[in-house]
Amino acid sequence: MQAAWDPIKRKFICLYTGVELDDKDPKSPWYLAFDHGTPGKKGDLAVAALWIAIMKEDLEREEFKRVVREQAGVFKTGKVFHKGVAEFKHWKRKRAAERLWRPEKAKKKAAA
């Protein structure tokens, strides 16, 4: 945690982006958030931008970095994402996926 504090700028710095974080506006994507190296495991906290912490939420730190690198390769070269870069062993969004994807909802959107 101390490594994330910049005593000159008097700001916390995001581990993943190197950007100064906002500690005043919780609605800002750059708001200060805490990230667990391993989801759900106590300790091993790091300081991250809120939007990064949300993206990384179900991934281990190194797994997240691999996923981001792989996606960057897709953007850069157009190659297909290699699904094997992530195990998603901490994936907790099955219910969220069910809420987001309902066949009847998709049919309505397609018909509109």
Buried (B, 14 or more C-beta within 10 A) or exposed (E): EEEBEEEEEEBBBBBBEEBBBBEEEEEBEBBBBEBBBBBEEEEEEBBBBBBBBEBBBBBBBEBBBBBBEBEEBEEEEEEEEEEEBBEEEBEEEEEEEEEEEEEEEEEEEEEE
